[in-house]
Amino acid sequence: MAGCFITFEGGEGAGKSTQIARLKNRLGQLAQPVIVTREPGGSPHAEEIRAFILGGHAKHLGPFAEALLFAAARIDHLDKTITPALRSGTHVLCDRFADSTRAYQGSVGNIDKGLIDQLETVTLQGVKPHLTFILDLPAEVGLARAGARQAGKGEGADRFEEEDISFHQSLRQAYLSIAQAEPKRCVVINADQDPDEVETAIWTALRERLPPMTEPATRPLDVA
Ligand code: Z5A
């Protein structure tokens, strides 16, 4: 694979979308080829599964069935969007990926870790993020941000946002455990600070971990 695969993870309202847009902008200024995608979703069929899950239609099936649905969406996303981009030398910035299944369904949903490991192995087929930013902040702060944004748009809470505060606190711990277990891949970013400071922390970590991405590209941009 010629492109770099970078994922952004964290609880509700952590600022992933905000920071992905900023990083895409910075990389674009360096003529680095980059696409932005998200999970669940990121390909037409995966977006259909997204609507089904976030609409709460799979909740009654339990966390393992939901994990299977997220995995099904991920297979299509990898096949149609992520792998072709990486092969063509385009960097992929992805809003959530397999760590979300580990955190939401695995840790908080209480699914056996061995089962989640096996599901991940058959789903990813060896495609792992080169770098994962875990945007960390107190659950209350993230939920307040997400709530304010929804109120501004006149939207309601989705399947996961409507869970209680203890769910979101456990989620934060789950992400910190993932980061602790895989320090080479994961960087924890303090997301409870000004967006400019978060952006600087992400850029600094990227320069340390994947320096070629933070230099001007040496070949023309091949994907918009
Ligand atoms: N899920 C799962 O369970 N298992 C899986 O395998 C996968 C997903 C892949 C997808 O939701 C849901 O699916 C998700 C997990 C579950 N749970 N939920 N809900 P989604 O895609 O609809 O939403 P999200 O991923 O949770 O993102 P989000 O809540 O939309 O937040 P965000 O992208 O991290 O944050 P943001 O949109 O950039 O910022 C939120 C607001 O805060 C916004 O008004 C910003 O202007 C503001 N903001 C951003 N940064 C700051 C700072 N630094 N200070 C102050 N305000 C800020």
Boltz pocket constraint, residues with backbone or C-beta under 6 A from the ligand:
constraints:
  - pocket:
      binder: B
      contacts: [[A, 10], [A, 11], [A, 12], [A, 13], [A, 14], [A, 15], [A, 16], [A, 17], [A, 18], [A, 19], [A, 38], [A, 39], [A, 40], [A, 70], [A, 95], [A, 96], [A, 97], [A, 98], [A, 99], [A, 100], [A, 101], [A, 102], [A, 104], [A, 105], [A, 145], [A, 146], [A, 148], [A, 149], [A, 158], [A, 159], [A, 160], [A, 161], [A, 191], [A, 192], [A, 193], [A, 194], [A, 195], [A, 198]]
      max_distance: 6.0
